[in-house]
């Protein structure tokens, strides 16, 4: 995958910025059709039929591919029953480090959710039965964001941050690029002090974007420094 990223960086690429995957030589193998059928059965190439047509789906023509990014785990600290340091707040799965640390769960996701989701659910139910309702203060922190009249839309800054991190902290990276990214993150953080958010009171997704942007900026900084 790193070799693919290096090749894309050097160019040339396809129309969508990727490389071309040619599976036609596989059909020359004795069990080529069987291999193709096994892969088709997983459904992983179904979108090839829609995007590139039947010839590509039949491995008669190449199609364009591009490396993608997995996500890492959240950083909420919790015990074996999902209890956090906030009374009444429980966490399980991808929002916490879990037994897999910061690594993406992958095929272990369902196993972890079944085990620790169950434990967290039971512990949360027991807590709720024995304690008065917990009042969270999120609303007081979110309300001032609604209707802010600034220069930058949160989603636009999120996209710029993603571009910076993909270019300088992705599969191919070096000191110079990461230093440039740190500078860009600092500039985006300053820009995030001047947000423009619509005044919608119900289901205002720009407020969510603003909250996520704040976490994204800090996460990006930590990734680059580490």
C-alpha positions, -999 to +999 in steps of 0.1 A: +000+000+000+029+024+007+043+016-027+010+025-042+010+058-023+045+066-035+036+058-071+005+081-069+027+109-055+051+106-084+023+103-110+009+099-135-024+086-122-059+077-134-086+103-138-096+099-102-060+101-088-055+064-084-038+034-100-052+007-122-057-028-109-055-055-136-068-089-125-069-104-160-037-125-155-055-144-127-079-158-152-050-176-169-046-197-139-061-232-138-084-222-109-088-186-121-126-187-126-130-203-092-109-176-075-130-149-092-162-166-081-150-169-044-141-132-044-175-122-060-193-142-034-180-119-007-197-090-024-164-070-022-164-063-059-201-055-064-194-018-067-170-025-096-199-036-117-218-004-110-188+019-114-169+003-143-192-021-160-194-058-167-160-062-184-142-048-153-164-070-131-155-100-152-118-091-148-114-084-185-106-047-179-087-030-151-103-005-127-089+023-107-080+018-070-067+041-043-053+035-008-078+044+019-075+052+056-086+031+085-096+048+117-080+043+151-098+039+184-112+065+206-094+076+238-121+073+265-107+055+296-131+029+310-128-001+333-138-037+324-174-028+329-173+003+307-174+028+335-156+061+328-144+087+352-177+106+346-204+092+369-231+076+349-212+076+316-203+042+302-184+034+270-177+004+249-164-004+214-147+021+191-150+051+214-126+036+239-092+020+238-104-014+248-083-045+248-070-036+214-055-002+224-056+025+198-057+000+169-088-003+147-108-033+158-114-048+123-128-083+125-125-082+163-151-054+165-182-076+169-165-098+195-155-068+216-190-052+213-207-084+223-185-089+253-179-053+266-211-038+252-230-064+273-209-056+304-213-019+299-250-022+293-255-042+324-234-019+346-252+012+332-286-004+340-275-012+375-262+023+380-294+039+367-315+017+390-296+028+421-288+064+413-307+096+405-306+108+368-273+124+358-274+159+345-249+165+318-237+201+310-231+197+273-261+219+264-245+249+281-213+244+261-231+239+228-256+267+229-231+295+225-220+279+192-255+282+176-258+313+154-222+323+155-213+348+128-178+342+117-157+336+086-153+298+084-178+269+081-167+240+104-171+215+076-148+234+054-120+235+080-126+198+086-120+191+049-088+212+049-075+194+079-082+160+063-063+171+032-033+183+053-032+150+072-036+128+041-008+147+023+017+149+052+009+122+078-004+094+056+014+064+042+043+084+029+056+110+053+088+128+063+100+154+088+096+184+065+061+174+056+050+168+092+065+201+103+045+218+075+014+200+087+019+211+123+020+247+111-011+241+090-029+226+120-020+256+141-034+279+114-066+259+112-070+260+150-067+298+149-093+298+121-116+276+142-119+305+166-138+324+139-166+299+130-198+306+111-227+284+123-263+286+113-289+295+139-311+264+136-321+253+170-332+217+161-308+192+146-281+217+138-254+195+123-229+225+121-227+224+158-217+188+156-191+197+130-177+224+152-174+200+182-158+173+160-134+199+145-121+207+179-113+171+186-099+165+151-074+194+155-061+181+188-059+145+175-041+157+144-016+176+165-010+146+187-005+123+157+021+146+141+040+152+173+041+116+182 
